[in-house]
Amino acid sequence: MDKPSKCPKCENTKFEVVNETPVNSNYELIFVRCTSCHSVVGTIDFYNIGSLIKKLADKLKIDLDK
Ligand SMILES: [Zn+2]
């Protein structure tokens, strides 16, 4: 079994996502953070660009795998 992801600061293995708008940002970001000490371990753009591009490609009938 894979080892679970762990917080680099406190070694907790549980994470949560929160929407926040950083100072000087026009956009909300989704932060992945430790549930224990709230250290941020990753961010996801709010609109999930990867998913948007896929939808756009589908509408344009473009096969991204080719
Ligand atoms: Zn932590």
N, CA, C, O and the ligand as a Tripos MOL2 file, in Angstrom:
@<TRIPOS>MOLECULE
protein
  265   263    67     0     0
PROTEIN
NO_CHARGES

@<TRIPOS>ATOM
      1 N           0.8290   -1.2010    0.0000 N.3       1 MET1
      2 CA          0.0000    0.0000    0.0000 C.3       1 MET1
      3 C           0.8640    1.2520    0.0000 C.2       1 MET1
      4 O           1.8950    1.3070    0.6690 O.2       1 MET1
      5 N           0.4330    2.2570   -0.7570 N.am      2 ASP2
      6 CA          1.1640    3.5260   -0.7680 C.3       2 ASP2
      7 C           1.1300    4.1740    0.6080 C.2       2 ASP2
      8 O           0.1440    4.0770    1.3380 O.2       2 ASP2
      9 N           2.2180    4.8300    0.9390 N.am      3 LYS3
     10 CA          2.2070    5.6020    2.1790 C.3       3 LYS3
     11 C           1.3330    6.8280    1.9600 C.2       3 LYS3
     12 O           1.3630    7.4180    0.8800 O.2       3 LYS3
     13 N           0.5550    7.2210    2.9620 N.am      4 PRO4
     14 CA         -0.2820    8.4090    2.7790 C.3       4 PRO4
     15 C           0.5720    9.6790    2.7080 C.2       4 PRO4
     16 O           1.6820    9.7310    3.2380 O.2       4 PRO4
     17 N           0.0250   10.7010    2.0390 N.am      5 SER5
     18 CA          0.7060   11.9910    2.0090 C.3       5 SER5
     19 C           0.8010   12.5120    3.4290 C.2       5 SER5
     20 O          -0.1020   12.3070    4.2400 O.2       5 SER5
     21 N           1.9110   13.1940    3.7260 N.am      6 LYS6
     22 CA          2.0030   13.7250    5.0810 C.3       6 LYS6
     23 C           2.5050   15.1580    5.0850 C.2       6 LYS6
     24 O           3.2740   15.5740    4.2180 O.2       6 LYS6
     25 N           2.0540   15.8940    6.0780 N.am      7 CYS7
     26 CA          2.4210   17.2970    6.2190 C.3       7 CYS7
     27 C           3.9100   17.4130    6.5110 C.2       7 CYS7
     28 O           4.4240   16.7180    7.3880 O.2       7 CYS7
     29 N           4.6230   18.3000    5.7720 N.am      8 PRO8
     30 CA          6.0640   18.4400    6.0010 C.3       8 PRO8
     31 C           6.3900   19.0700    7.3530 C.2       8 PRO8
     32 O           7.5200   18.9750    7.8320 O.2       8 PRO8
     33 N           5.4120   19.7020    7.9520 N.am      9 LYS9
     34 CA          5.6850   20.4030    9.2070 C.3       9 LYS9
     35 C           5.3810   19.5470   10.4350 C.2       9 LYS9
     36 O           6.2070   19.4140   11.3390 O.2       9 LYS9
     37 N           4.1690   18.9660   10.4470 N.am     10 CYS10
     38 CA          3.7700   18.2490   11.6620 C.3      10 CYS10
     39 C           3.5330   16.7600   11.4330 C.2      10 CYS10
     40 O           3.1860   16.0360   12.3660 O.2      10 CYS10
     41 N           3.7180   16.2990   10.1960 N.am     11 GLU11
     42 CA          3.5860   14.8880    9.8530 C.3      11 GLU11
     43 C           2.1610   14.3360    9.9630 C.2      11 GLU11
     44 O           1.9710   13.1200    9.9330 O.2      11 GLU11
     45 N           1.1850   15.1900   10.0870 N.am     12 ASN12
     46 CA         -0.2200   14.7880   10.0340 C.3      12 ASN12
     47 C          -0.5000   14.2390    8.6300 C.2      12 ASN12
     48 O           0.1100   14.6880    7.6590 O.2      12 ASN12
     49 N          -1.3980   13.2940    8.5190 N.am     13 THR13
     50 CA         -1.6730   12.7130    7.1990 C.3      13 THR13
     51 C          -3.0720   13.0500    6.6880 C.2      13 THR13
     52 O          -3.5290   12.4600    5.7090 O.2      13 THR13
     53 N          -3.7570   13.9910    7.3380 N.am     14 LYS14
     54 CA         -5.0750   14.4100    6.8770 C.3      14 LYS14
     55 C          -5.0090   15.8230    6.3000 C.2      14 LYS14
     56 O          -4.3780   16.7170    6.8640 O.2      14 LYS14
     57 N          -5.6830   15.9980    5.1540 N.am     15 PHE15
     58 CA         -5.6620   17.2950    4.4880 C.3      15 PHE15
     59 C          -7.0750   17.7520    4.1710 C.2      15 PHE15
     60 O          -8.0040   16.9460    4.1100 O.2      15 PHE15
     61 N          -7.2250   19.0410    3.9710 N.am     16 GLU16
     62 CA         -8.5280   19.5960    3.6200 C.3      16 GLU16
     63 C          -8.3220   20.6550    2.5470 C.2      16 GLU16
     64 O          -7.2060   21.1360    2.3500 O.2      16 GLU16
     65 N          -9.4100   21.0230    1.8460 N.am     17 VAL17
     66 CA         -9.3130   22.0920    0.8530 C.3      17 VAL17
     67 C         -10.1400   23.2850    1.3210 C.2      17 VAL17
     68 O         -11.2370   23.1210    1.8550 O.2      17 VAL17
     69 N          -9.6040   24.4830    1.1150 N.am     18 VAL18
     70 CA        -10.3220   25.7140    1.4550 C.3      18 VAL18
     71 C         -10.1680   26.7130    0.3110 C.2      18 VAL18
     72 O          -9.1100   26.7950   -0.3120 O.2      18 VAL18
     73 N         -11.2240   27.4670    0.0410 N.am     19 ASN19
     74 CA        -11.1640   28.5330   -0.9680 C.3      19 ASN19
     75 C         -10.7170   29.8200   -0.2930 C.2      19 ASN19
     76 O         -11.3020   30.2500    0.7010 O.2      19 ASN19
     77 N          -9.6750   30.4280   -0.8440 N.am     20 GLU20
     78 CA         -9.2370   31.7140   -0.3050 C.3      20 GLU20
     79 C          -8.7620   32.5930   -1.4430 C.2      20 GLU20
     80 O          -8.3140   32.1010   -2.4790 O.2      20 GLU20
     81 N          -8.8640   33.8960   -1.2450 N.am     21 THR21
     82 CA         -8.3390   34.8300   -2.2380 C.3      21 THR21
     83 C          -7.0910   35.4750   -1.6530 C.2      21 THR21
     84 O          -7.1820   36.2360   -0.6900 O.2      21 THR21
     85 N          -5.9270   35.1830   -2.2230 N.am     22 PRO22
     86 CA         -4.6950   35.7790   -1.6960 C.3      22 PRO22
     87 C          -4.6830   37.2900   -1.9190 C.2      22 PRO22
     88 O          -5.3520   37.7820   -2.8270 O.2      22 PRO22
     89 N          -3.9410   38.0220   -1.1130 N.am     23 VAL23
     90 CA         -3.7710   39.4570   -1.2840 C.3      23 VAL23
     91 C          -3.2250   39.7130   -2.6860 C.2      23 VAL23
     92 O          -2.3460   38.9880   -3.1520 O.2      23 VAL23
     93 N          -3.7410   40.7400   -3.3610 N.am     24 ASN24
     94 CA         -3.3390   41.1060   -4.7240 C.3      24 ASN24
     95 C          -3.7580   40.1070   -5.7990 C.2      24 ASN24
     96 O          -3.2890   40.1850   -6.9350 O.2      24 ASN24
     97 N          -4.6290   39.1770   -5.4510 N.am     25 SER25
     98 CA         -5.1110   38.2460   -6.4620 C.3      25 SER25
     99 C          -6.5620   38.5770   -6.7870 C.2      25 SER25
    100 O          -7.3470   38.8970   -5.8950 O.2      25 SER25
    101 N          -6.9110   38.4980   -8.0580 N.am     26 ASN26
    102 CA         -8.2980   38.7230   -8.4530 C.3      26 ASN26
    103 C          -9.1050   37.4320   -8.3960 C.2      26 ASN26
    104 O         -10.3220   37.4460   -8.5800 O.2      26 ASN26
    105 N          -8.4460   36.3520   -8.1480 N.am     27 TYR27
    106 CA         -9.1090   35.0640   -8.2180 C.3      27 TYR27
    107 C          -8.9760   34.2820   -6.9240 C.2      27 TYR27
    108 O          -7.9620   34.3420   -6.2290 O.2      27 TYR27
    109 N         -10.0330   33.5500   -6.6280 N.am     28 GLU28
    110 CA         -9.9520   32.6200   -5.5110 C.3      28 GLU28
    111 C          -9.0760   31.4390   -5.9020 C.2      28 GLU28
    112 O          -9.0710   31.0080   -7.0550 O.2      28 GLU28
    113 N          -8.3570   30.9380   -4.9570 N.am     29 LEU29
    114 CA         -7.5940   29.7160   -5.1720 C.3      29 LEU29
    115 C          -8.0810   28.6770   -4.1810 C.2      29 LEU29
    116 O          -8.5950   29.0120   -3.1130 O.2      29 LEU29
    117 N          -7.9180   27.4390   -4.5360 N.am     30 ILE30
    118 CA         -8.2410   26.3710   -3.6090 C.3      30 ILE30
    119 C          -6.9310   25.8950   -2.9960 C.2      30 ILE30
    120 O          -6.0320   25.4300   -3.6960 O.2      30 ILE30
    121 N          -6.8440   26.0180   -1.6970 N.am     31 PHE31
    122 CA         -5.6410   25.5860   -1.0030 C.3      31 PHE31
    123 C          -5.8560   24.1930   -0.4290 C.2      31 PHE31
    124 O          -6.8940   23.8990    0.1640 O.2      31 PHE31
    125 N          -4.8670   23.3580   -0.6160 N.am     32 VAL32
    126 CA         -4.8750   22.0610    0.0540 C.3      32 VAL32
    127 C          -3.9910   22.2340    1.2750 C.2      32 VAL32
    128 O          -2.8110   22.5600    1.1490 O.2      32 VAL32
    129 N          -4.5510   22.0200    2.4490 N.am     33 ARG33
    130 CA         -3.7620   22.2640    3.6490 C.3      33 ARG33
    131 C          -3.9560   21.1740    4.6970 C.2      33 ARG33
    132 O          -4.9320   20.4240    4.6940 O.2      33 ARG33
    133 N          -3.0020   21.1320    5.5640 N.am     34 CYS34
    134 CA         -3.0090   20.1760    6.6770 C.3      34 CYS34
    135 C          -4.1730   20.5050    7.6100 C.2      34 CYS34
    136 O          -4.3870   21.6730    7.9340 O.2      34 CYS34
    137 N          -4.9260   19.4980    8.0450 N.am     35 THR35
    138 CA         -6.0550   19.7730    8.9400 C.3      35 THR35
    139 C          -5.5770   20.1360   10.3330 C.2      35 THR35
    140 O          -6.3290   20.7120   11.1200 O.2      35 THR35
    141 N          -4.3450   19.8060   10.6410 N.am     36 SER36
    142 CA         -3.8590   20.0340   11.9930 C.3      36 SER36
    143 C          -3.2050   21.4090   12.1590 C.2      36 SER36
    144 O          -3.6270   22.1960   13.0060 O.2      36 SER36
    145 N          -2.1680   21.7030   11.3490 N.am     37 CYS37
    146 CA         -1.4330   22.9630   11.5400 C.3      37 CYS37
    147 C          -1.7190   23.9740   10.4360 C.2      37 CYS37
    148 O          -1.1830   25.0810   10.4640 O.2      37 CYS37
    149 N          -2.5680   23.6070    9.4520 N.am     38 HIS38
    150 CA         -2.9730   24.4910    8.3550 C.3      38 HIS38
    151 C          -1.8340   24.8910    7.4270 C.2      38 HIS38
    152 O          -1.9740   25.8590    6.6800 O.2      38 HIS38
    153 N          -0.7310   24.1880    7.4490 N.am     39 SER39
    154 CA          0.3170   24.4250    6.4590 C.3      39 SER39
    155 C          -0.2280   24.0940    5.0850 C.2      39 SER39
    156 O          -0.8350   23.0410    4.8900 O.2      39 SER39
    157 N          -0.0110   25.0040    4.1150 N.am     40 VAL40
    158 CA         -0.4980   24.7720    2.7610 C.3      40 VAL40
    159 C           0.4850   23.8730    2.0230 C.2      40 VAL40
    160 O           1.6840   24.1480    1.9760 O.2      40 VAL40
    161 N          -0.0320   22.8170    1.4590 N.am     41 VAL41
    162 CA          0.8470   21.8880    0.7380 C.3      41 VAL41
    163 C           0.6080   21.9280   -0.7670 C.2      41 VAL41
    164 O           1.3650   21.3310   -1.5320 O.2      41 VAL41
    165 N          -0.4420   22.6300   -1.1970 N.am     42 GLY42
    166 CA         -0.6760   22.7230   -2.6300 C.3      42 GLY42
    167 C          -1.8180   23.6710   -2.9310 C.2      42 GLY42
    168 O          -2.6270   23.9760   -2.0550 O.2      42 GLY42
    169 N          -1.8850   24.1400   -4.1720 N.am     43 THR43
    170 CA         -2.9950   25.0010   -4.5760 C.3      43 THR43
    171 C          -3.5790   24.4910   -5.8890 C.2      43 THR43
    172 O          -2.8800   23.8900   -6.7040 O.2      43 THR43
    173 N          -4.8650   24.7400   -6.0760 N.am     44 ILE44
    174 CA         -5.5660   24.3790   -7.3010 C.3      44 ILE44
    175 C          -6.2700   25.6420   -7.7670 C.2      44 ILE44
    176 O          -6.8840   26.3310   -6.9530 O.2      44 ILE44
    177 N          -6.1990   25.9690   -9.0620 N.am     45 ASP45
    178 CA         -6.9260   27.1510   -9.4920 C.3      45 ASP45
    179 C          -8.4190   26.8780   -9.3900 C.2      45 ASP45
    180 O          -8.8740   25.7600   -9.6350 O.2      45 ASP45
    181 N          -9.1700   27.8950   -9.0310 N.am     46 PHE46
    182 CA        -10.5790   27.7330   -8.7020 C.3      46 PHE46
    183 C         -11.3760   27.1280   -9.8490 C.2      46 PHE46
    184 O         -12.2980   26.3430   -9.6250 O.2      46 PHE46
    185 N         -11.0220   27.4910  -11.0700 N.am     47 TYR47
    186 CA        -11.7990   27.0110  -12.2090 C.3      47 TYR47
    187 C         -11.2980   25.6770  -12.7350 C.2      47 TYR47
    188 O         -11.8550   25.1390  -13.6920 O.2      47 TYR47
    189 N         -10.2800   25.1530  -12.1350 N.am     48 ASN48
    190 CA         -9.7060   23.8760  -12.5400 C.3      48 ASN48
    191 C          -9.4240   23.8600  -14.0520 C.2      48 ASN48
    192 O         -10.1330   23.2180  -14.8260 O.2      48 ASN48
    193 N          -8.3830   24.5750  -14.4390 N.am     49 ILE49
    194 CA         -8.0410   24.7880  -15.8380 C.3      49 ILE49
    195 C          -7.9850   23.4940  -16.6400 C.2      49 ILE49
    196 O          -8.4420   23.4470  -17.7810 O.2      49 ILE49
    197 N          -7.4320   22.4580  -16.0520 N.am     50 GLY50
    198 CA         -7.3320   21.1820  -16.7680 C.3      50 GLY50
    199 C          -8.6950   20.6960  -17.2340 C.2      50 GLY50
    200 O          -8.8590   20.2640  -18.3750 O.2      50 GLY50
    201 N          -9.6700   20.7730  -16.3350 N.am     51 SER51
    202 CA        -11.0250   20.3340  -16.6510 C.3      51 SER51
    203 C         -11.6820   21.2470  -17.6920 C.2      51 SER51
    204 O         -12.4020   20.7790  -18.5740 O.2      51 SER51
    205 N         -11.4220   22.5580  -17.5780 N.am     52 LEU52
    206 CA        -11.9730   23.5120  -18.5490 C.3      52 LEU52
    207 C         -11.4450   23.2480  -19.9580 C.2      52 LEU52
    208 O         -12.2040   23.2860  -20.9260 O.2      52 LEU52
    209 N         -10.1580   22.9830  -20.0680 N.am     53 ILE53
    210 CA         -9.5480   22.7310  -21.3740 C.3      53 ILE53
    211 C         -10.1500   21.4730  -22.0010 C.2      53 ILE53
    212 O         -10.3940   21.4270  -23.2070 O.2      53 ILE53
    213 N         -10.3820   20.4750  -21.1870 N.am     54 LYS54
    214 CA        -10.9920   19.2390  -21.6720 C.3      54 LYS54
    215 C         -12.3920   19.5200  -22.2370 C.2      54 LYS54
    216 O         -12.7410   19.0540  -23.3210 O.2      54 LYS54
    217 N         -13.1860   20.2940  -21.4800 N.am     55 LYS55
    218 CA        -14.5340   20.6310  -21.9370 C.3      55 LYS55
    219 C         -14.4830   21.4260  -23.2390 C.2      55 LYS55
    220 O         -15.2630   21.1800  -24.1590 O.2      55 LYS55
    221 N         -13.5580   22.3830  -23.3060 N.am     56 LEU56
    222 CA        -13.4000   23.2090  -24.4970 C.3      56 LEU56
    223 C         -13.0530   22.3360  -25.6960 C.2      56 LEU56
    224 O         -13.6280   22.4870  -26.7740 O.2      56 LEU56
    225 N         -12.1080   21.4230  -25.4990 N.am     57 ALA57
    226 CA        -11.6970   20.5250  -26.5700 C.3      57 ALA57
    227 C         -12.8670   19.6580  -27.0350 C.2      57 ALA57
    228 O         -13.0440   19.4290  -28.2320 O.2      57 ALA57
    229 N         -13.6610   19.1790  -26.0750 N.am     58 ASP58
    230 CA        -14.8290   18.3620  -26.4250 C.3      58 ASP58
    231 C         -15.7960   19.1460  -27.3100 C.2      58 ASP58
    232 O         -16.2990   18.6310  -28.3090 O.2      58 ASP58
    233 N         -16.0490   20.4080  -26.9240 N.am     59 LYS59
    234 CA        -16.9780   21.2320  -27.6970 C.3      59 LYS59
    235 C         -16.4530   21.4800  -29.1010 C.2      59 LYS59
    236 O         -17.2190   21.5370  -30.0630 O.2      59 LYS59
    237 N         -15.1430   21.6270  -29.2060 N.am     60 LEU60
    238 CA        -14.5280   21.8930  -30.5210 C.3      60 LEU60
    239 C         -14.2500   20.5970  -31.2690 C.2      60 LEU60
    240 O         -13.7070   20.6070  -32.3740 O.2      60 LEU60
    241 N         -14.6270   19.4880  -30.6550 N.am     61 LYS61
    242 CA        -14.4000   18.1680  -31.2210 C.3      61 LYS61
    243 C         -12.9200   17.8910  -31.5250 C.2      61 LYS61
    244 O         -12.5660   17.3210  -32.5570 O.2      61 LYS61
    245 N         -12.0910   18.3120  -30.5970 N.am     62 ILE62
    246 CA        -10.6580   18.0560  -30.7180 C.3      62 ILE62
    247 C         -10.3140   16.8990  -29.7860 C.2      62 ILE62
    248 O         -10.6850   16.8940  -28.6120 O.2      62 ILE62
    249 N          -9.5990   15.9230  -30.3330 N.am     63 ASP63
    250 CA         -9.1650   14.8050  -29.4940 C.3      63 ASP63
    251 C          -7.7850   15.1180  -28.9310 C.2      63 ASP63
    252 O          -6.7910   15.0970  -29.6550 O.2      63 ASP63
    253 N          -7.7320   15.4060  -27.6440 N.am     64 LEU64
    254 CA         -6.4680   15.8300  -27.0320 C.3      64 LEU64
    255 C          -5.4430   14.7000  -26.9360 C.2      64 LEU64
    256 O          -4.2550   14.9540  -26.7360 O.2      64 LEU64
    257 N          -5.8950   13.4670  -27.0770 N.am     65 ASP65
    258 CA         -4.9720   12.3530  -26.9430 C.3      65 ASP65
    259 C          -4.1840   12.0460  -28.2120 C.2      65 ASP65
    260 O          -3.2770   11.2130  -28.2100 O.2      65 ASP65
    261 N          -4.5500   12.7420  -29.3080 N.am     66 LYS66
    262 CA         -3.8510   12.4530  -30.5640 C.3      66 LYS66
    263 C          -2.6790   13.3900  -30.7790 C.2      66 LYS66
    264 O          -1.9820   13.2850  -31.7880 O.2      66 LYS66
    265 ZN          0.6210   19.9300    9.5850 Zn       67 ZN67
@<TRIPOS>BOND
     1     1     2 1
     2     2     3 1
     3     3     4 2
     4     3     5 am
     5     5     6 1
     6     6     7 1
     7     7     8 2
     8     7     9 am
     9     9    10 1
    10    10    11 1
    11    11    12 2
    12    11    13 am
    13    13    14 1
    14    14    15 1
    15    15    16 2
    16    15    17 am
    17    17    18 1
    18    18    19 1
    19    19    20 2
    20    19    21 am
    21    21    22 1
    22    22    23 1
    23    23    24 2
    24    23    25 am
    25    25    26 1
    26    26    27 1
    27    27    28 2
    28    27    29 am
    29    29    30 1
    30    30    31 1
    31    31    32 2
    32    31    33 am
    33    33    34 1
    34    34    35 1
    35    35    36 2
    36    35    37 am
    37    37    38 1
    38    38    39 1
    39    39    40 2
    40    39    41 am
    41    41    42 1
    42    42    43 1
    43    43    44 2
    44    43    45 am
    45    45    46 1
    46    46    47 1
    47    47    48 2
    48    47    49 am
    49    49    50 1
    50    50    51 1
    51    51    52 2
    52    51    53 am
    53    53    54 1
    54    54    55 1
    55    55    56 2
    56    55    57 am
    57    57    58 1
    58    58    59 1
    59    59    60 2
    60    59    61 am
    61    61    62 1
    62    62    63 1
    63    63    64 2
    64    63    65 am
    65    65    66 1
    66    66    67 1
    67    67    68 2
    68    67    69 am
    69    69    70 1
    70    70    71 1
    71    71    72 2
    72    71    73 am
    73    73    74 1
    74    74    75 1
    75    75    76 2
    76    75    77 am
    77    77    78 1
    78    78    79 1
    79    79    80 2
    80    79    81 am
    81    81    82 1
    82    82    83 1
    83    83    84 2
    84    83    85 am
    85    85    86 1
    86    86    87 1
    87    87    88 2
    88    87    89 am
    89    89    90 1
    90    90    91 1
    91    91    92 2
    92    91    93 am
    93    93    94 1
    94    94    95 1
    95    95    96 2
    96    95    97 am
    97    97    98 1
    98    98    99 1
    99    99   100 2
   100    99   101 am
   101   101   102 1
   102   102   103 1
   103   103   104 2
   104   103   105 am
   105   105   106 1
   106   106   107 1
   107   107   108 2
   108   107   109 am
   109   109   110 1
   110   110   111 1
   111   111   112 2
   112   111   113 am
   113   113   114 1
   114   114   115 1
   115   115   116 2
   116   115   117 am
   117   117   118 1
   118   118   119 1
   119   119   120 2
   120   119   121 am
   121   121   122 1
   122   122   123 1
   123   123   124 2
   124   123   125 am
   125   125   126 1
   126   126   127 1
   127   127   128 2
   128   127   129 am
   129   129   130 1
   130   130   131 1
   131   131   132 2
   132   131   133 am
   133   133   134 1
   134   134   135 1
   135   135   136 2
   136   135   137 am
   137   137   138 1
   138   138   139 1
   139   139   140 2
   140   139   141 am
   141   141   142 1
   142   142   143 1
   143   143   144 2
   144   143   145 am
   145   145   146 1
   146   146   147 1
   147   147   148 2
   148   147   149 am
   149   149   150 1
   150   150   151 1
   151   151   152 2
   152   151   153 am
   153   153   154 1
   154   154   155 1
   155   155   156 2
   156   155   157 am
   157   157   158 1
   158   158   159 1
   159   159   160 2
   160   159   161 am
   161   161   162 1
   162   162   163 1
   163   163   164 2
   164   163   165 am
   165   165   166 1
   166   166   167 1
   167   167   168 2
   168   167   169 am
   169   169   170 1
   170   170   171 1
   171   171   172 2
   172   171   173 am
   173   173   174 1
   174   174   175 1
   175   175   176 2
   176   175   177 am
   177   177   178 1
   178   178   179 1
   179   179   180 2
   180   179   181 am
   181   181   182 1
   182   182   183 1
   183   183   184 2
   184   183   185 am
   185   185   186 1
   186   186   187 1
   187   187   188 2
   188   187   189 am
   189   189   190 1
   190   190   191 1
   191   191   192 2
   192   191   193 am
   193   193   194 1
   194   194   195 1
   195   195   196 2
   196   195   197 am
   197   197   198 1
   198   198   199 1
   199   199   200 2
   200   199   201 am
   201   201   202 1
   202   202   203 1
   203   203   204 2
   204   203   205 am
   205   205   206 1
   206   206   207 1
   207   207   208 2
   208   207   209 am
   209   209   210 1
   210   210   211 1
   211   211   212 2
   212   211   213 am
   213   213   214 1
   214   214   215 1
   215   215   216 2
   216   215   217 am
   217   217   218 1
   218   218   219 1
   219   219   220 2
   220   219   221 am
   221   221   222 1
   222   222   223 1
   223   223   224 2
   224   223   225 am
   225   225   226 1
   226   226   227 1
   227   227   228 2
   228   227   229 am
   229   229   230 1
   230   230   231 1
   231   231   232 2
   232   231   233 am
   233   233   234 1
   234   234   235 1
   235   235   236 2
   236   235   237 am
   237   237   238 1
   238   238   239 1
   239   239   240 2
   240   239   241 am
   241   241   242 1
   242   242   243 1
   243   243   244 2
   244   243   245 am
   245   245   246 1
   246   246   247 1
   247   247   248 2
   248   247   249 am
   249   249   250 1
   250   250   251 1
   251   251   252 2
   252   251   253 am
   253   253   254 1
   254   254   255 1
   255   255   256 2
   256   255   257 am
   257   257   258 1
   258   258   259 1
   259   259   260 2
   260   259   261 am
   261   261   262 1
   262   262   263 1
   263   263   264 2
@<TRIPOS>SUBSTRUCTURE
     1 MET1         2 RESIDUE 1 A MET
     2 ASP2         6 RESIDUE 1 A ASP
     3 LYS3        10 RESIDUE 1 A LYS
     4 PRO4        14 RESIDUE 1 A PRO
     5 SER5        18 RESIDUE 1 A SER
     6 LYS6        22 RESIDUE 1 A LYS
     7 CYS7        26 RESIDUE 1 A CYS
     8 PRO8        30 RESIDUE 1 A PRO
     9 LYS9        34 RESIDUE 1 A LYS
    10 CYS10       38 RESIDUE 1 A CYS
    11 GLU11       42 RESIDUE 1 A GLU
    12 ASN12       46 RESIDUE 1 A ASN
    13 THR13       50 RESIDUE 1 A THR
    14 LYS14       54 RESIDUE 1 A LYS
    15 PHE15       58 RESIDUE 1 A PHE
    16 GLU16       62 RESIDUE 1 A GLU
    17 VAL17       66 RESIDUE 1 A VAL
    18 VAL18       70 RESIDUE 1 A VAL
    19 ASN19       74 RESIDUE 1 A ASN
    20 GLU20       78 RESIDUE 1 A GLU
    21 THR21       82 RESIDUE 1 A THR
    22 PRO22       86 RESIDUE 1 A PRO
    23 VAL23       90 RESIDUE 1 A VAL
    24 ASN24       94 RESIDUE 1 A ASN
    25 SER25       98 RESIDUE 1 A SER
    26 ASN26      102 RESIDUE 1 A ASN
    27 TYR27      106 RESIDUE 1 A TYR
    28 GLU28      110 RESIDUE 1 A GLU
    29 LEU29      114 RESIDUE 1 A LEU
    30 ILE30      118 RESIDUE 1 A ILE
    31 PHE31      122 RESIDUE 1 A PHE
    32 VAL32      126 RESIDUE 1 A VAL
    33 ARG33      130 RESIDUE 1 A ARG
    34 CYS34      134 RESIDUE 1 A CYS
    35 THR35      138 RESIDUE 1 A THR
    36 SER36      142 RESIDUE 1 A SER
    37 CYS37      146 RESIDUE 1 A CYS
    38 HIS38      150 RESIDUE 1 A HIS
    39 SER39      154 RESIDUE 1 A SER
    40 VAL40      158 RESIDUE 1 A VAL
    41 VAL41      162 RESIDUE 1 A VAL
    42 GLY42      166 RESIDUE 1 A GLY
    43 THR43      170 RESIDUE 1 A THR
    44 ILE44      174 RESIDUE 1 A ILE
    45 ASP45      178 RESIDUE 1 A ASP
    46 PHE46      182 RESIDUE 1 A PHE
    47 TYR47      186 RESIDUE 1 A TYR
    48 ASN48      190 RESIDUE 1 A ASN
    49 ILE49      194 RESIDUE 1 A ILE
    50 GLY50      198 RESIDUE 1 A GLY
    51 SER51      202 RESIDUE 1 A SER
    52 LEU52      206 RESIDUE 1 A LEU
    53 ILE53      210 RESIDUE 1 A ILE
    54 LYS54      214 RESIDUE 1 A LYS
    55 LYS55      218 RESIDUE 1 A LYS
    56 LEU56      222 RESIDUE 1 A LEU
    57 ALA57      226 RESIDUE 1 A ALA
    58 ASP58      230 RESIDUE 1 A ASP
    59 LYS59      234 RESIDUE 1 A LYS
    60 LEU60      238 RESIDUE 1 A LEU
    61 LYS61      242 RESIDUE 1 A LYS
    62 ILE62      246 RESIDUE 1 A ILE
    63 ASP63      250 RESIDUE 1 A ASP
    64 LEU64      254 RESIDUE 1 A LEU
    65 ASP65      258 RESIDUE 1 A ASP
    66 LYS66      262 RESIDUE 1 A LYS
    67 ZN67       265 GROUP 0 **** ****
